[in-house]
Amino acid sequence: MGEFLADPENLPLDLATSVARSSKALGFANAVVYLADLQQRRLTPLNSAAPALPVDGSLAGWSYRTQSLRVEEHHHGGMTAWLPLVDGAERLGVLAVAAPVLDPVALRRGRTLAALCAMMITSKRAYKDSFVRRSRTDSMTLPAEMLRAYLPPRTIGTTHALSTAVLEPAYEIGGDAFDHALTDTTLHAGVLDAVGHNLASGLTAVVSLAAARNTRRTGADLPDLVKAVDTALSQWLPDQFCTAVLTQLELATGRLRWINCGHPPPLLIRNRQLIAGALERDPEPPMGLPAIFSDIPRHVHETSLEPGDRVLMYTDGVTEARSADGGQLGLERFADYVIRAAAAGELAAETLRRLIHSLLDTQDHRLRDDATILMFEWRPQTNGAGRG
């Protein structure tokens, strides 16, 4: 494997050729890369004509959902190991490696190949449309195409914090968006909801994301981020505005700072309980409006998190969605779902995947409004990105 990576002639190879050469060098009979689709419902092979596999109801899906190794023995002889493909904390898919015997050496080599494939997918999918096509099961509207190009990975994390998000309807989103990013000292996270459900809504979300990121990357403070969005919207889209919650979490101390611009307040889950009203404050006006009507600085709120605390940010399309009994999901049911999943040891990203699917499936895959959830956890005394 080291020789393969060191050979410059291998750098431009496509994924299928790279996997074939690497698996042969490592002694595997076969290796197939499966990529999760946009909604995380199925795993599609990238370098094989093998059929797609469901995330729910297959051994491959079990490996994806739990980020753990699974092994099966074939009746005709030989074995297959299913290994998760993970980029940092982001779940990409799974790798299947087949061999006559899967001993510790073979499994270690399989993990090495999985790490190589994850890096290749991450480095190439930004410009390889073949990866994008394999990850889609439906056509995408123009606003959704534009907005998704600006969204970060679903899950990011360090040993100090994890942030994960989902957004539906996957192919028809209009004005919802999320953002999260890490520095050496801080987790930045936010959720926004632009007015309307059309191309102008998507433009509002994109301009807001770009303005906030542009300012954040200069090291500016939260009020400056919001002011930058206010100014950008008033200049370029004066008839548009959006609600939002923007947060900063200090990784070393758990100090949480946030600004709420007319958005539903975040929820705090501590010791498997919803702390009612913990993050409720008087909201500021939506972004885009103060630049027109007021110059009053935005107010920054602050609190201290405890290890293991989870913060949930969401758009109203989540709590207003219908549950199985026909009633609205509501805040208590929303929080209870997350609490029960955490108690069962489920990954944070898997919890949001299952939750958003339960809402979609109950409403015949047609949400009444865009639904976005972002959840982050402060965990300074735990190790391993991605655990729930």
C-alpha positions as CSV (number, residue, x, y, z in Angstrom):
1,M,0.0,0.0,0.0
2,G,2.9,2.4,0.8
3,E,4.4,1.8,-2.6
4,F,1.1,2.4,-4.3
5,L,0.6,5.8,-2.5
6,A,4.2,6.8,-3.2
7,D,4.0,6.1,-6.9
8,P,3.1,9.4,-8.7
9,E,1.7,7.5,-11.6
10,N,-1.2,6.3,-9.4
11,L,-2.3,9.8,-8.4
12,P,-4.6,10.4,-11.4
13,L,-6.1,6.9,-11.4
14,D,-9.9,6.6,-11.1
15,L,-11.4,5.0,-8.1
16,A,-12.3,1.7,-9.7
17,T,-8.7,1.2,-11.0
18,S,-7.2,2.3,-7.7
19,V,-9.4,-0.1,-5.6
20,A,-8.7,-3.0,-8.0
21,R,-4.9,-2.5,-7.8
22,S,-4.9,-1.9,-4.1
23,S,-7.1,-4.8,-3.2
24,K,-5.0,-7.1,-5.4
25,A,-1.8,-5.9,-3.7
26,L,-3.4,-6.5,-0.3
27,G,-4.4,-10.0,-1.1
28,F,-8.2,-9.5,-1.4
29,A,-10.3,-11.5,-3.9
30,N,-12.5,-8.5,-4.5
31,A,-13.3,-5.1,-3.0
32,V,-16.4,-2.9,-3.7
33,V,-17.0,0.7,-2.6
34,Y,-20.6,1.6,-1.7
35,L,-21.6,5.3,-1.4
36,A,-24.5,6.4,0.7
37,D,-27.2,8.3,-1.2
38,L,-28.2,11.9,-0.3
39,Q,-31.0,10.8,2.0
40,Q,-28.9,7.9,3.5
41,R,-31.4,5.3,2.5
42,R,-29.3,3.1,0.2
43,L,-25.7,2.2,-0.5
44,T,-24.8,2.3,-4.2
45,P,-21.7,0.5,-5.6
46,L,-19.1,2.8,-7.2
47,N,-16.8,0.3,-8.8
48,S,-19.0,-2.7,-9.5
49,A,-22.2,-3.7,-11.2
50,A,-23.5,-5.1,-7.9
51,P,-27.0,-4.1,-6.8
52,A,-27.6,-1.2,-4.4
53,L,-28.2,-2.2,-0.8
54,P,-30.6,-0.7,1.7
55,V,-29.1,1.2,4.7
56,D,-31.9,-0.3,6.8
57,G,-32.1,-4.0,6.5
58,S,-28.6,-5.1,5.3
59,L,-25.3,-6.1,6.9
60,A,-23.7,-3.3,4.8
61,G,-26.2,-0.9,6.2
62,W,-25.6,-2.1,9.7
63,S,-21.9,-1.3,9.3
64,Y,-22.8,2.2,8.0
65,R,-25.3,2.9,10.7
66,T,-23.0,1.8,13.6
67,Q,-19.6,2.7,12.0
68,S,-18.4,-0.8,12.9
69,L,-17.0,-3.9,11.3
70,R,-19.4,-6.6,10.2
71,V,-18.3,-10.0,8.8
72,E,-20.3,-12.7,6.9
73,E,-19.3,-16.1,5.7
74,H,-20.5,-17.3,2.3
75,H,-22.0,-20.8,1.8
76,H,-19.7,-21.3,-1.2
77,G,-16.7,-20.5,0.9
78,G,-14.8,-17.4,1.7
79,M,-15.8,-14.4,3.8
80,T,-16.7,-10.7,3.3
81,A,-15.9,-7.9,5.7
82,W,-18.0,-4.7,5.7
83,L,-16.0,-1.7,6.8
84,P,-17.3,1.8,7.3
85,L,-16.0,4.6,5.1
86,V,-15.5,7.7,7.3
87,D,-14.0,11.1,6.5
88,G,-13.2,12.4,10.0
89,A,-16.7,12.2,11.5
90,E,-18.6,12.1,8.2
91,R,-20.1,8.8,7.1
92,L,-19.6,8.3,3.4
93,G,-20.5,4.6,2.9
94,V,-19.0,1.2,3.3
95,L,-16.3,-1.0,1.8
96,A,-16.8,-4.7,1.2
97,V,-13.6,-6.8,1.0
98,A,-13.7,-10.5,0.1
99,A,-11.0,-13.0,1.0
100,P,-10.7,-16.8,1.7
101,V,-9.9,-16.0,5.3
102,L,-10.3,-12.8,7.3
103,D,-7.6,-13.0,10.0
104,P,-6.4,-10.0,12.0
105,V,-3.8,-9.1,9.3
106,A,-6.5,-9.1,6.5
107,L,-8.8,-7.0,8.6
108,R,-6.0,-4.5,9.3
109,R,-5.4,-4.3,5.6
110,G,-9.1,-3.9,5.0
111,R,-9.2,-0.9,7.3
112,T,-6.2,0.6,5.5
113,L,-8.0,0.2,2.2
114,A,-11.1,1.8,3.6
115,A,-9.1,4.8,4.8
116,L,-7.6,5.2,1.4
117,C,-11.0,5.0,-0.3
118,A,-12.5,7.5,2.1
119,M,-9.7,10.0,1.3
120,M,-10.2,9.4,-2.5
121,I,-13.9,9.9,-2.3
122,T,-13.6,13.1,-0.3
123,S,-10.9,14.6,-2.5
124,K,-12.6,13.8,-5.8
125,R,-16.4,14.1,-5.3
126,A,-16.2,17.9,-5.5
127,Y,-15.5,17.7,-9.2
128,K,-16.5,14.1,-10.1
129,D,-20.1,14.2,-11.2
130,S,-20.1,10.4,-11.3
131,F,-20.0,10.4,-7.5
132,V,-22.8,12.9,-7.3
133,R,-25.0,10.9,-9.8
134,R,-24.5,7.7,-7.7
135,S,-25.6,9.6,-4.6
136,R,-28.9,10.8,-6.0
137,T,-32.2,8.9,-6.5
138,D,-34.3,11.8,-7.9
139,S,-33.9,15.0,-9.9
140,M,-33.1,18.1,-8.0
141,T,-34.7,21.5,-8.3
142,L,-32.5,24.5,-9.1
143,P,-32.8,26.2,-5.6
144,A,-31.9,22.9,-4.0
145,E,-28.9,22.4,-6.4
146,M,-27.7,25.9,-5.6
147,L,-28.1,25.6,-1.9
148,R,-26.6,22.2,-1.5
149,A,-23.4,23.3,-3.2
150,Y,-22.8,25.6,-0.3
151,L,-23.6,23.2,2.6
152,P,-20.8,21.7,4.6
153,P,-20.5,17.9,5.4
154,R,-23.4,16.5,7.4
155,T,-21.1,15.7,10.3
156,I,-17.9,17.2,11.7
157,G,-16.1,16.6,15.0
158,T,-13.1,16.4,17.2
159,T,-12.4,14.7,20.5
160,H,-14.0,17.8,22.2
161,A,-17.2,18.2,20.2
162,L,-19.4,16.7,17.5
163,S,-21.9,18.5,15.2
164,T,-24.2,16.7,12.8
165,A,-27.2,17.9,10.7
166,V,-29.9,16.7,8.3
167,L,-32.1,18.7,5.9
168,E,-35.2,17.7,4.0
169,P,-36.8,17.5,1.5
170,A,-33.5,16.6,0.0
171,Y,-34.3,17.5,-3.6
172,E,-36.6,20.4,-3.2
173,I,-35.3,22.5,-0.3
174,G,-35.9,26.2,-0.7
175,G,-34.7,28.4,2.1
176,D,-33.4,26.2,5.0
177,A,-29.7,25.8,5.5
178,F,-27.2,24.8,8.2
179,D,-23.5,25.5,8.7
180,H,-20.8,24.3,11.0
181,A,-17.1,24.6,11.1
182,L,-14.1,24.1,13.4
183,T,-11.0,26.0,14.4
184,D,-8.4,24.9,17.0
185,T,-10.5,26.5,19.7
186,T,-14.1,26.8,18.6
187,L,-17.0,25.0,17.0
188,H,-19.1,27.4,14.9
189,A,-22.6,26.2,14.2
190,G,-25.8,27.7,12.9
191,V,-29.2,27.1,11.3
192,L,-31.2,29.6,9.2
193,D,-34.6,29.7,7.5
194,A,-35.1,32.2,4.6
195,V,-38.5,33.6,3.9
196,G,-40.4,31.8,1.1
197,H,-39.8,28.5,-0.8
198,N,-38.4,29.6,-4.2
199,L,-35.2,30.6,-5.9
200,A,-35.1,33.9,-4.1
201,S,-35.3,32.0,-0.8
202,G,-32.3,29.8,-1.9
203,L,-30.4,32.9,-2.9
204,T,-31.1,34.5,0.5
205,A,-29.8,31.4,2.3
206,V,-26.7,31.2,0.1
207,V,-25.8,35.0,0.5
208,S,-26.3,34.6,4.2
209,L,-24.0,31.6,4.4
210,A,-21.4,33.3,2.3
211,A,-21.5,36.6,4.3
212,A,-21.3,34.8,7.6
213,R,-18.4,32.6,6.5
214,N,-16.5,35.4,4.9
215,T,-16.6,37.4,8.1
216,R,-16.0,34.4,10.4
217,R,-12.9,33.5,8.6
218,T,-11.3,36.8,9.5
219,G,-11.7,35.9,13.2
220,A,-14.6,38.3,13.7
221,D,-17.1,38.0,16.6
222,L,-20.7,36.9,16.4
223,P,-22.3,40.4,16.1
224,D,-20.0,41.1,13.2
225,L,-21.2,37.9,11.4
226,V,-24.8,38.9,11.8
227,K,-24.1,42.5,10.7
228,A,-22.3,41.2,7.6
229,V,-25.4,39.2,6.7
230,D,-27.7,42.2,7.4
231,T,-25.6,44.4,5.1
232,A,-25.3,41.8,2.3
233,L,-29.1,41.1,2.3
234,S,-30.0,44.8,2.4
235,Q,-27.6,45.5,-0.5
236,W,-28.3,42.5,-2.8
237,L,-31.7,41.2,-1.8
238,P,-33.5,44.1,0.0
239,D,-36.9,42.4,-0.1
240,Q,-35.6,39.2,1.5
241,F,-34.8,38.2,5.1
242,C,-34.1,35.1,7.1
243,T,-34.3,33.9,10.7
244,A,-31.3,32.2,12.2
245,V,-29.4,31.0,15.3
246,L,-25.6,31.4,15.1
247,T,-23.5,29.9,17.9
248,Q,-19.9,29.6,19.0
249,L,-18.8,26.9,21.4
250,E,-15.4,27.1,23.1
251,L,-14.0,23.6,22.9
252,A,-11.8,23.8,26.0
253,T,-14.3,25.4,28.4
254,G,-17.8,24.6,27.1
255,R,-18.7,28.3,27.0
256,L,-21.5,28.7,24.6
257,R,-22.4,32.1,23.0
258,W,-25.2,32.6,20.5
259,I,-27.4,35.2,18.8
260,N,-31.0,34.4,17.9
261,C,-32.4,36.3,15.0
262,G,-36.1,35.7,15.2
263,H,-35.7,31.9,15.1
264,P,-37.1,29.1,17.4
265,P,-34.8,28.9,20.4
266,P,-32.3,26.0,20.7
267,L,-33.0,23.1,23.0
268,L,-30.6,21.9,25.7
269,I,-30.5,18.3,26.6
270,R,-28.5,17.5,29.8
271,N,-28.3,14.1,31.6
272,R,-30.9,12.7,29.3
273,Q,-33.4,15.4,30.1
274,L,-34.7,18.4,28.2
275,I,-33.9,21.5,30.3
276,A,-37.0,23.6,29.5
277,G,-36.3,27.2,28.5
278,A,-32.6,26.9,29.2
279,L,-31.6,28.7,25.9
280,E,-34.8,30.8,25.5
281,R,-34.0,34.5,25.3
282,D,-35.8,37.5,23.7
283,P,-35.1,37.1,20.0
284,E,-33.4,39.7,17.8
285,P,-35.1,40.8,14.5
286,P,-34.5,38.5,11.5
287,M,-31.3,39.0,9.5
288,G,-31.7,41.5,6.7
289,L,-34.2,43.8,8.5
290,P,-32.1,45.7,11.0
291,A,-29.8,47.1,8.3
292,I,-32.9,48.9,7.0
293,F,-34.7,49.9,10.2
294,S,-32.1,50.0,13.0
295,D,-28.5,50.3,13.9
296,I,-28.8,48.8,17.4
297,P,-26.1,46.1,17.9
298,R,-27.2,42.5,18.3
299,H,-27.2,41.0,21.7
300,V,-25.0,38.0,22.4
301,H,-26.3,35.4,24.9
302,E,-24.0,33.2,26.9
303,T,-24.1,30.1,29.1
304,S,-21.8,27.3,30.2
305,L,-22.3,23.7,28.9
306,E,-21.6,20.6,31.0
307,P,-19.7,17.6,29.5
308,G,-22.2,15.5,27.5
309,D,-24.6,18.4,26.9
310,R,-26.4,18.4,23.6
311,V,-27.8,21.4,21.9
312,L,-30.5,21.1,19.2
313,M,-31.2,23.7,16.6
314,Y,-34.0,23.3,14.2
315,T,-36.4,25.0,11.8
316,D,-40.2,25.1,12.5
317,G,-40.7,22.5,9.7
318,V,-39.4,19.9,12.2
319,T,-41.7,20.6,15.2
320,E,-44.7,21.3,12.9
321,A,-44.3,18.0,11.1
322,R,-46.9,15.4,11.6
323,S,-46.1,12.3,13.7
324,A,-47.6,8.8,13.3
325,D,-50.7,9.6,15.3
326,G,-51.5,12.7,13.2
327,G,-50.4,15.3,15.7
328,Q,-47.5,17.7,15.4
329,L,-44.1,16.4,16.5
330,G,-43.7,19.3,19.0
331,L,-40.7,20.1,21.1
332,E,-41.2,17.4,23.8
333,R,-41.5,14.6,21.3
334,F,-38.6,15.9,19.3
335,A,-36.3,16.0,22.4
336,D,-37.6,12.7,23.7
337,Y,-36.6,11.0,20.5
338,V,-33.1,12.3,20.8
339,I,-32.9,11.4,24.5
340,R,-34.0,7.8,23.9
341,A,-31.6,7.3,21.1
342,A,-28.7,8.6,23.2
343,A,-29.7,6.3,26.0
344,A,-29.6,3.3,23.6
345,G,-26.0,4.3,22.6
346,E,-26.9,5.3,19.0
347,L,-24.6,7.5,17.0
348,A,-25.7,11.2,16.9
349,A,-25.7,11.2,13.1
350,E,-27.8,8.0,13.0
351,T,-30.3,9.5,15.4
352,L,-31.0,12.5,13.1
353,R,-31.1,10.2,10.1
354,R,-33.8,8.0,11.6
355,L,-35.7,11.0,13.0
356,I,-36.0,12.8,9.7
357,H,-36.9,9.6,7.9
358,S,-39.7,8.9,10.4
359,L,-41.1,12.3,9.7
360,L,-40.9,11.8,5.9
361,D,-42.3,8.3,6.0
362,T,-45.3,9.4,8.1
363,Q,-46.2,12.1,5.6
364,D,-45.7,10.1,2.5
365,H,-42.3,11.8,1.8
366,R,-44.0,15.2,1.5
367,L,-43.1,17.6,4.3
368,R,-45.3,20.7,4.7
369,D,-42.2,22.8,5.1
370,D,-38.4,22.5,4.9
371,A,-37.1,20.7,8.0
372,T,-33.5,21.1,9.2
373,I,-32.0,19.8,12.4
374,L,-28.5,20.5,13.7
375,M,-27.3,18.9,16.9
376,F,-23.9,19.4,18.6
377,E,-22.5,17.9,21.7
378,W,-19.7,19.0,24.0
379,R,-17.7,16.0,25.2
380,P,-14.3,17.1,26.4
381,Q,-13.7,13.8,28.4
382,T,-14.6,11.4,25.6
383,N,-12.7,10.1,22.6
384,G,-13.6,9.0,19.1
385,A,-15.5,11.3,16.7
386,G,-18.9,10.3,15.6
387,R,-20.3,8.5,18.7
388,G,-23.7,9.4,19.9
